[in-house]
């Protein structure tokens, strides 16, 4: 199986973010995951489109921008212009999900939607035709370092079964709580992108962590 790894800069040093993203790229990361939080949708505040634009100057690999903000439709264009290669928002944060996905796709980048642990994964099914990828949250969004919610595995499997049944090309991404003890279980369930936060950034050997998450020993 081929698994792509997206280290989340939420766990990086914000004072030297350019250096941090270069470090992850050199360590073998497939993309950089950018968690945008507004302090309203989630109880944390991170950064906006300028940070994404500045990071874009430092790395060549794709930027996976994950909007954890209310009414994301207000800012989609800003993140497209900032250099996002993949742009996702939460299904729980808007009543314009289909319109937002079409707007993102029309801009020429990949469109995704994220789903909180409490939200039935079946809520995503009506939107699958609009999607390039789905982010299944393995933790409650807002903070890094949380433990993986075991029920996430079954949610990934159910989603992958529906994608396969409908013969769609939709990538499943898992965000939150992945570590050396569960990464192969997550990948085995069907996740093909795994977000790694503290596990990669806090390791003295991020190359080893990223290789492990890519399921290549």
C-alpha atoms as an extended CHARMM CRD file, in Angstrom:
* protein
*
       217  EXT
         1         1  UNK       CA              0.0000000000        0.0000000000        0.0000000000  PROA      1               0.0000000000
         2         2  UNK       CA              1.1030000000        3.5770000000       -0.6340000000  PROA      2               0.0000000000
         3         3  UNK       CA              0.5630000000        6.0290000000        2.1920000000  PROA      3               0.0000000000
         4         4  UNK       CA              1.3740000000        9.7370000000        2.0100000000  PROA      4               0.0000000000
         5         5  UNK       CA              2.4030000000       11.6170000000        5.1410000000  PROA      5               0.0000000000
         6         6  UNK       CA              1.4290000000       15.2000000000        5.9130000000  PROA      6               0.0000000000
         7         7  UNK       CA              3.1880000000       16.6110000000        9.0010000000  PROA      7               0.0000000000
         8         8  UNK       CA              0.9790000000       19.2190000000       10.6850000000  PROA      8               0.0000000000
         9         9  UNK       CA              2.6640000000       22.5310000000       11.3810000000  PROA      9               0.0000000000
        10        10  UNK       CA              0.3950000000       22.8860000000       14.4040000000  PROA      10              0.0000000000
        11        11  UNK       CA              3.1890000000       20.9990000000       16.1880000000  PROA      11              0.0000000000
        12        12  UNK       CA              5.9860000000       23.0890000000       14.7000000000  PROA      12              0.0000000000
        13        13  UNK       CA              7.7740000000       26.1240000000       16.1050000000  PROA      13              0.0000000000
        14        14  UNK       CA              5.7620000000       29.0860000000       14.8440000000  PROA      14              0.0000000000
        15        15  UNK       CA              8.7300000000       31.4310000000       15.3150000000  PROA      15              0.0000000000
        16        16  UNK       CA             10.7240000000       29.5880000000       12.6180000000  PROA      16              0.0000000000
        17        17  UNK       CA              8.0040000000       28.0600000000       10.4870000000  PROA      17              0.0000000000
        18        18  UNK       CA              9.9490000000       28.3130000000        7.2460000000  PROA      18              0.0000000000
        19        19  UNK       CA             12.8160000000       26.3080000000        8.7350000000  PROA      19              0.0000000000
        20        20  UNK       CA             10.3900000000       23.8060000000       10.2290000000  PROA      20              0.0000000000
        21        21  UNK       CA              8.6630000000       23.1030000000        6.9300000000  PROA      21              0.0000000000
        22        22  UNK       CA             11.9920000000       22.7200000000        5.1330000000  PROA      22              0.0000000000
        23        23  UNK       CA             13.0030000000       20.2260000000        7.8310000000  PROA      23              0.0000000000
        24        24  UNK       CA              9.8830000000       18.1430000000        7.1790000000  PROA      24              0.0000000000
        25        25  UNK       CA             10.3560000000       18.2710000000        3.4060000000  PROA      25              0.0000000000
        26        26  UNK       CA             13.9540000000       17.0660000000        3.7550000000  PROA      26              0.0000000000
        27        27  UNK       CA             12.7540000000       14.3060000000        6.0890000000  PROA      27              0.0000000000
        28        28  UNK       CA             10.5970000000       12.9060000000        3.3010000000  PROA      28              0.0000000000
        29        29  UNK       CA              7.1640000000       14.4240000000        3.9450000000  PROA      29              0.0000000000
        30        30  UNK       CA              4.7580000000       14.1300000000        1.0230000000  PROA      30              0.0000000000
        31        31  UNK       CA              2.9240000000       17.3440000000        1.8870000000  PROA      31              0.0000000000
        32        32  UNK       CA              2.6090000000       19.9200000000        4.6740000000  PROA      32              0.0000000000
        33        33  UNK       CA             -0.6580000000       20.0340000000        6.6320000000  PROA      33              0.0000000000
        34        34  UNK       CA             -1.7390000000       23.5460000000        7.6480000000  PROA      34              0.0000000000
        35        35  UNK       CA             -4.3780000000       23.7030000000       10.4040000000  PROA      35              0.0000000000
        36        36  UNK       CA             -6.2340000000       27.0190000000       10.2390000000  PROA      36              0.0000000000
        37        37  UNK       CA             -8.2760000000       27.6080000000       13.4240000000  PROA      37              0.0000000000
        38        38  UNK       CA            -10.4890000000       30.5740000000       14.2320000000  PROA      38              0.0000000000
        39        39  UNK       CA            -11.0910000000       30.1180000000       17.9720000000  PROA      39              0.0000000000
        40        40  UNK       CA            -14.8260000000       29.7720000000       17.2290000000  PROA      40              0.0000000000
        41        41  UNK       CA            -15.3330000000       26.4830000000       15.4130000000  PROA      41              0.0000000000
        42        42  UNK       CA            -12.5940000000       25.0040000000       17.5950000000  PROA      42              0.0000000000
        43        43  UNK       CA            -11.2910000000       26.2730000000       20.9680000000  PROA      43              0.0000000000
        44        44  UNK       CA             -7.9130000000       27.2720000000       19.5900000000  PROA      44              0.0000000000
        45        45  UNK       CA             -6.4850000000       30.0300000000       17.3880000000  PROA      45              0.0000000000
        46        46  UNK       CA             -3.6180000000       29.4830000000       14.9710000000  PROA      46              0.0000000000
        47        47  UNK       CA             -2.9770000000       31.5640000000       11.8350000000  PROA      47              0.0000000000
        48        48  UNK       CA             -4.4650000000       32.7950000000        8.5780000000  PROA      48              0.0000000000
        49        49  UNK       CA             -3.7700000000       32.8990000000        4.8600000000  PROA      49              0.0000000000
        50        50  UNK       CA             -0.5840000000       34.9730000000        5.2110000000  PROA      50              0.0000000000
        51        51  UNK       CA              1.1260000000       32.1280000000        7.0690000000  PROA      51              0.0000000000
        52        52  UNK       CA              0.1430000000       29.7570000000        4.2700000000  PROA      52              0.0000000000
        53        53  UNK       CA              1.4810000000       32.1790000000        1.6600000000  PROA      53              0.0000000000
        54        54  UNK       CA              4.7600000000       32.5520000000        3.5730000000  PROA      54              0.0000000000
        55        55  UNK       CA              5.1910000000       28.7830000000        3.9670000000  PROA      55              0.0000000000
        56        56  UNK       CA              4.5950000000       28.4030000000        0.2340000000  PROA      56              0.0000000000
        57        57  UNK       CA              7.8740000000       30.2840000000       -0.3650000000  PROA      57              0.0000000000
        58        58  UNK       CA              9.8990000000       27.6690000000        1.5280000000  PROA      58              0.0000000000
        59        59  UNK       CA              8.7390000000       24.2640000000        0.2620000000  PROA      59              0.0000000000
        60        60  UNK       CA              7.9510000000       22.6260000000       -3.0760000000  PROA      60              0.0000000000
        61        61  UNK       CA              5.6960000000       19.8450000000       -1.7700000000  PROA      61              0.0000000000
        62        62  UNK       CA              1.8970000000       20.3440000000       -1.6920000000  PROA      62              0.0000000000
        63        63  UNK       CA              0.2310000000       22.3880000000        1.0450000000  PROA      63              0.0000000000
        64        64  UNK       CA             -2.7500000000       20.5760000000        2.5610000000  PROA      64              0.0000000000
        65        65  UNK       CA             -4.7760000000       23.4310000000        4.0760000000  PROA      65              0.0000000000
        66        66  UNK       CA             -7.4090000000       22.3390000000        6.6020000000  PROA      66              0.0000000000
        67        67  UNK       CA             -9.8700000000       25.0880000000        7.5600000000  PROA      67              0.0000000000
        68        68  UNK       CA            -11.3080000000       24.6410000000       11.0490000000  PROA      68              0.0000000000
        69        69  UNK       CA            -13.3260000000       27.8330000000       10.8060000000  PROA      69              0.0000000000
        70        70  UNK       CA            -16.9610000000       28.8770000000       10.7310000000  PROA      70              0.0000000000
        71        71  UNK       CA            -18.4270000000       29.8160000000        7.3430000000  PROA      71              0.0000000000
        72        72  UNK       CA            -15.3020000000       28.9070000000        5.3580000000  PROA      72              0.0000000000
        73        73  UNK       CA            -16.8890000000       30.2440000000        2.1560000000  PROA      73              0.0000000000
        74        74  UNK       CA            -15.8290000000       33.7350000000        3.2840000000  PROA      74              0.0000000000
        75        75  UNK       CA            -12.1390000000       32.8870000000        2.8670000000  PROA      75              0.0000000000
        76        76  UNK       CA            -11.7510000000       30.1480000000        0.2500000000  PROA      76              0.0000000000
        77        77  UNK       CA            -10.3270000000       32.5210000000       -2.3670000000  PROA      77              0.0000000000
        78        78  UNK       CA             -7.7270000000       33.8140000000        0.1090000000  PROA      78              0.0000000000
        79        79  UNK       CA             -6.3060000000       30.3260000000        0.6650000000  PROA      79              0.0000000000
        80        80  UNK       CA             -6.3470000000       29.4770000000       -3.0200000000  PROA      80              0.0000000000
        81        81  UNK       CA             -4.3820000000       32.6640000000       -3.6950000000  PROA      81              0.0000000000
        82        82  UNK       CA             -2.0280000000       31.8730000000       -0.7980000000  PROA      82              0.0000000000
        83        83  UNK       CA             -0.8870000000       28.7200000000       -2.5890000000  PROA      83              0.0000000000
        84        84  UNK       CA             -2.9370000000       25.8440000000       -1.1560000000  PROA      84              0.0000000000
        85        85  UNK       CA             -2.7720000000       22.6940000000       -3.2850000000  PROA      85              0.0000000000
        86        86  UNK       CA             -5.4680000000       20.9220000000       -1.2850000000  PROA      86              0.0000000000
        87        87  UNK       CA             -8.1700000000       22.8590000000        0.5510000000  PROA      87              0.0000000000
        88        88  UNK       CA            -10.6680000000       21.3640000000        2.9830000000  PROA      88              0.0000000000
        89        89  UNK       CA            -13.2740000000       22.6600000000        5.4150000000  PROA      89              0.0000000000
        90        90  UNK       CA            -15.5650000000       21.0470000000        7.9800000000  PROA      90              0.0000000000
        91        91  UNK       CA            -18.9660000000       19.7500000000        7.0010000000  PROA      91              0.0000000000
        92        92  UNK       CA            -20.2150000000       20.9790000000       10.3860000000  PROA      92              0.0000000000
        93        93  UNK       CA            -19.1020000000       24.5840000000        9.7570000000  PROA      93              0.0000000000
        94        94  UNK       CA            -21.2860000000       25.5240000000        6.7860000000  PROA      94              0.0000000000
        95        95  UNK       CA            -24.6020000000       25.0060000000        5.0630000000  PROA      95              0.0000000000
        96        96  UNK       CA            -22.9720000000       25.5730000000        1.6580000000  PROA      96              0.0000000000
        97        97  UNK       CA            -20.7890000000       22.4740000000        1.4370000000  PROA      97              0.0000000000
        98        98  UNK       CA            -21.5200000000       21.5310000000       -2.1860000000  PROA      98              0.0000000000
        99        99  UNK       CA            -21.1560000000       25.1220000000       -3.3910000000  PROA      99              0.0000000000
       100       100  UNK       CA            -17.8610000000       25.4880000000       -1.5360000000  PROA      100             0.0000000000
       101       101  UNK       CA            -16.4710000000       22.2860000000       -3.0050000000  PROA      101             0.0000000000
       102       102  UNK       CA            -17.3830000000       23.3560000000       -6.5160000000  PROA      102             0.0000000000
       103       103  UNK       CA            -15.7450000000       26.7410000000       -5.9150000000  PROA      103             0.0000000000
       104       104  UNK       CA            -12.5120000000       25.0800000000       -4.7760000000  PROA      104             0.0000000000
       105       105  UNK       CA            -12.4550000000       22.6450000000       -7.6950000000  PROA      105             0.0000000000
       106       106  UNK       CA            -13.1520000000       25.4460000000      -10.1690000000  PROA      106             0.0000000000
       107       107  UNK       CA            -10.0710000000       27.2390000000       -8.8470000000  PROA      107             0.0000000000
       108       108  UNK       CA             -7.9500000000       24.3260000000      -10.0530000000  PROA      108             0.0000000000
       109       109  UNK       CA             -6.9350000000       22.7280000000       -6.7520000000  PROA      109             0.0000000000
       110       110  UNK       CA             -8.1180000000       19.6420000000       -4.8560000000  PROA      110             0.0000000000
       111       111  UNK       CA            -11.2720000000       19.9770000000       -2.7600000000  PROA      111             0.0000000000
       112       112  UNK       CA            -11.8640000000       18.1520000000        0.4980000000  PROA      112             0.0000000000
       113       113  UNK       CA            -14.1750000000       18.0000000000        3.4490000000  PROA      113             0.0000000000
       114       114  UNK       CA            -13.3670000000       17.1510000000        7.0720000000  PROA      114             0.0000000000
       115       115  UNK       CA            -15.6130000000       15.2900000000        9.5030000000  PROA      115             0.0000000000
       116       116  UNK       CA            -15.5630000000       15.5040000000       13.3090000000  PROA      116             0.0000000000
       117       117  UNK       CA            -15.7310000000       12.2810000000       15.3600000000  PROA      117             0.0000000000
       118       118  UNK       CA            -19.3100000000       12.9700000000       16.5150000000  PROA      118             0.0000000000
       119       119  UNK       CA            -20.6580000000       13.4500000000       12.9880000000  PROA      119             0.0000000000
       120       120  UNK       CA            -21.9750000000       10.3250000000       11.2410000000  PROA      120             0.0000000000
       121       121  UNK       CA            -19.5940000000        9.4900000000        8.4020000000  PROA      121             0.0000000000
       122       122  UNK       CA            -22.6470000000        8.8520000000        6.2200000000  PROA      122             0.0000000000
       123       123  UNK       CA            -23.2820000000       12.6190000000        6.2210000000  PROA      123             0.0000000000
       124       124  UNK       CA            -20.4300000000       12.8660000000        3.7200000000  PROA      124             0.0000000000
       125       125  UNK       CA            -21.8920000000       10.3450000000        1.2690000000  PROA      125             0.0000000000
       126       126  UNK       CA            -24.1440000000       12.8260000000       -0.6290000000  PROA      126             0.0000000000
       127       127  UNK       CA            -21.0690000000       14.9880000000       -1.3230000000  PROA      127             0.0000000000
       128       128  UNK       CA            -18.6830000000       12.3180000000       -2.5670000000  PROA      128             0.0000000000
       129       129  UNK       CA            -19.1050000000       13.2320000000       -6.2500000000  PROA      129             0.0000000000
       130       130  UNK       CA            -17.7950000000       16.7250000000       -5.4860000000  PROA      130             0.0000000000
       131       131  UNK       CA            -14.7710000000       15.5450000000       -3.5110000000  PROA      131             0.0000000000
       132       132  UNK       CA            -11.1240000000       14.7930000000       -4.1810000000  PROA      132             0.0000000000
       133       133  UNK       CA            -10.5080000000       13.7640000000       -0.5690000000  PROA      133             0.0000000000
       134       134  UNK       CA            -12.1710000000       13.3620000000        2.8330000000  PROA      134             0.0000000000
       135       135  UNK       CA            -10.4330000000       14.0430000000        6.1530000000  PROA      135             0.0000000000
       136       136  UNK       CA            -11.6790000000       11.7050000000        8.8700000000  PROA      136             0.0000000000
       137       137  UNK       CA            -10.7450000000       13.1990000000       12.2240000000  PROA      137             0.0000000000
       138       138  UNK       CA             -9.1760000000       10.6970000000       14.6110000000  PROA      138             0.0000000000
       139       139  UNK       CA             -9.3760000000       13.1810000000       17.4930000000  PROA      139             0.0000000000
       140       140  UNK       CA            -11.5330000000       16.1240000000       18.4670000000  PROA      140             0.0000000000
       141       141  UNK       CA            -10.2350000000       19.0180000000       16.3420000000  PROA      141             0.0000000000
       142       142  UNK       CA             -8.3700000000       21.8890000000       17.9560000000  PROA      142             0.0000000000
       143       143  UNK       CA             -5.2150000000       20.6040000000       19.6430000000  PROA      143             0.0000000000
       144       144  UNK       CA             -2.3190000000       18.3150000000       18.7650000000  PROA      144             0.0000000000
       145       145  UNK       CA             -1.0970000000       15.4320000000       20.9030000000  PROA      145             0.0000000000
       146       146  UNK       CA             -4.4990000000       13.8090000000       21.5320000000  PROA      146             0.0000000000
       147       147  UNK       CA             -5.0800000000       10.0510000000       21.6380000000  PROA      147             0.0000000000
       148       148  UNK       CA             -6.5830000000        8.3150000000       18.6240000000  PROA      148             0.0000000000
       149       149  UNK       CA            -10.2930000000        7.5240000000       18.9370000000  PROA      149             0.0000000000
       150       150  UNK       CA            -10.5020000000        3.7660000000       18.1530000000  PROA      150             0.0000000000
       151       151  UNK       CA            -13.9220000000        4.0270000000       16.4830000000  PROA      151             0.0000000000
       152       152  UNK       CA            -12.2550000000        6.0790000000       13.7300000000  PROA      152             0.0000000000
       153       153  UNK       CA            -10.9790000000        2.8860000000       12.1060000000  PROA      153             0.0000000000
       154       154  UNK       CA            -14.4840000000        1.5820000000       11.4280000000  PROA      154             0.0000000000
       155       155  UNK       CA            -15.5100000000        5.0150000000       10.1070000000  PROA      155             0.0000000000
       156       156  UNK       CA            -12.6410000000        4.9300000000        7.5970000000  PROA      156             0.0000000000
       157       157  UNK       CA            -13.6040000000        1.4130000000        6.5090000000  PROA      157             0.0000000000
       158       158  UNK       CA            -17.2600000000        2.3790000000        5.9800000000  PROA      158             0.0000000000
       159       159  UNK       CA            -16.2660000000        5.4390000000        3.9670000000  PROA      159             0.0000000000
       160       160  UNK       CA            -13.8470000000        3.4390000000        1.8160000000  PROA      160             0.0000000000
       161       161  UNK       CA            -16.5100000000        0.8090000000        1.1490000000  PROA      161             0.0000000000
       162       162  UNK       CA            -18.9170000000        3.4820000000       -0.1020000000  PROA      162             0.0000000000
       163       163  UNK       CA            -16.2560000000        5.0880000000       -2.3190000000  PROA      163             0.0000000000
       164       164  UNK       CA            -15.3920000000        1.6940000000       -3.8040000000  PROA      164             0.0000000000
       165       165  UNK       CA            -19.0550000000        0.7530000000       -4.2790000000  PROA      165             0.0000000000
       166       166  UNK       CA            -19.6470000000        3.9180000000       -6.2710000000  PROA      166             0.0000000000
       167       167  UNK       CA            -16.3740000000        3.5520000000       -8.2000000000  PROA      167             0.0000000000
       168       168  UNK       CA            -15.2050000000        7.0250000000       -7.2150000000  PROA      168             0.0000000000
       169       169  UNK       CA            -11.6690000000        8.3810000000       -7.0020000000  PROA      169             0.0000000000
       170       170  UNK       CA            -11.7700000000        9.9750000000       -3.5580000000  PROA      170             0.0000000000
       171       171  UNK       CA             -8.7410000000        9.8510000000       -1.2700000000  PROA      171             0.0000000000
       172       172  UNK       CA             -9.2580000000        9.1930000000        2.4400000000  PROA      172             0.0000000000
       173       173  UNK       CA             -7.0850000000       11.1720000000        4.8490000000  PROA      173             0.0000000000
       174       174  UNK       CA             -6.8720000000       10.5650000000        8.6120000000  PROA      174             0.0000000000
       175       175  UNK       CA             -5.9810000000       13.4270000000       10.9170000000  PROA      175             0.0000000000
       176       176  UNK       CA             -5.1290000000       13.0170000000       14.5930000000  PROA      176             0.0000000000
       177       177  UNK       CA             -3.6320000000       10.4840000000       16.9730000000  PROA      177             0.0000000000
       178       178  UNK       CA             -1.5940000000        8.3910000000       14.5530000000  PROA      178             0.0000000000
       179       179  UNK       CA              1.4930000000        6.7610000000       16.0590000000  PROA      179             0.0000000000
       180       180  UNK       CA              3.7680000000        3.7640000000       15.5810000000  PROA      180             0.0000000000
       181       181  UNK       CA              1.2930000000        1.4020000000       17.2780000000  PROA      181             0.0000000000
       182       182  UNK       CA             -1.7480000000        2.2110000000       15.1420000000  PROA      182             0.0000000000
       183       183  UNK       CA             -0.5090000000        3.5920000000       11.8130000000  PROA      183             0.0000000000
       184       184  UNK       CA             -0.6850000000        0.2510000000        9.9890000000  PROA      184             0.0000000000
       185       185  UNK       CA             -4.2110000000       -0.3330000000       11.3080000000  PROA      185             0.0000000000
       186       186  UNK       CA             -5.2520000000        3.0930000000        9.9980000000  PROA      186             0.0000000000
       187       187  UNK       CA             -3.6220000000        2.4480000000        6.6390000000  PROA      187             0.0000000000
       188       188  UNK       CA             -5.1310000000       -1.0210000000        6.5150000000  PROA      188             0.0000000000
       189       189  UNK       CA             -8.5910000000        0.4910000000        6.9700000000  PROA      189             0.0000000000
       190       190  UNK       CA             -8.0460000000        2.4860000000        3.7840000000  PROA      190             0.0000000000
       191       191  UNK       CA             -6.4810000000        5.8260000000        4.7330000000  PROA      191             0.0000000000
       192       192  UNK       CA             -4.0010000000        6.8910000000        2.0600000000  PROA      192             0.0000000000
       193       193  UNK       CA             -2.9400000000       10.1910000000        3.6410000000  PROA      193             0.0000000000
       194       194  UNK       CA             -2.0360000000       10.3440000000        7.3190000000  PROA      194             0.0000000000
       195       195  UNK       CA             -1.4800000000       13.5850000000        9.1720000000  PROA      195             0.0000000000
       196       196  UNK       CA              1.3590000000       13.4570000000       11.6810000000  PROA      196             0.0000000000
       197       197  UNK       CA              1.7310000000       16.2630000000       14.1980000000  PROA      197             0.0000000000
       198       198  UNK       CA              3.8130000000       15.9340000000       17.3320000000  PROA      198             0.0000000000
       199       199  UNK       CA              4.9920000000       12.4640000000       16.2710000000  PROA      199             0.0000000000
       200       200  UNK       CA              7.0410000000       13.9400000000       13.4110000000  PROA      200             0.0000000000
       201       201  UNK       CA              7.9140000000       17.4290000000       14.6150000000  PROA      201             0.0000000000
       202       202  UNK       CA              8.9710000000       16.3590000000       18.1240000000  PROA      202             0.0000000000
       203       203  UNK       CA             11.0580000000       13.4110000000       17.0010000000  PROA      203             0.0000000000
       204       204  UNK       CA             14.8700000000       13.6370000000       16.9270000000  PROA      204             0.0000000000
       205       205  UNK       CA             14.6260000000       11.5050000000       13.7770000000  PROA      205             0.0000000000
       206       206  UNK       CA             11.6360000000       12.6790000000       11.7170000000  PROA      206             0.0000000000
       207       207  UNK       CA             12.9250000000       10.7350000000        8.6840000000  PROA      207             0.0000000000
       208       208  UNK       CA             12.3360000000        7.4860000000       10.5630000000  PROA      208             0.0000000000
       209       209  UNK       CA              8.8690000000        8.5610000000       11.7210000000  PROA      209             0.0000000000
       210       210  UNK       CA              7.7850000000        9.6360000000        8.2430000000  PROA      210             0.0000000000
       211       211  UNK       CA              9.1110000000        6.4170000000        6.6640000000  PROA      211             0.0000000000
       212       212  UNK       CA              7.1920000000        4.4080000000        9.2660000000  PROA      212             0.0000000000
       213       213  UNK       CA              3.9880000000        6.3510000000        8.5730000000  PROA      213             0.0000000000
       214       214  UNK       CA              4.4750000000        5.7300000000        4.8450000000  PROA      214             0.0000000000
       215       215  UNK       CA              4.4000000000        2.0390000000        5.7740000000  PROA      215             0.0000000000
       216       216  UNK       CA              7.8090000000        1.3920000000        4.3090000000  PROA      216             0.0000000000
       217       217  UNK       CA             10.2330000000       -0.0480000000        6.8780000000  PROA      217             0.0000000000
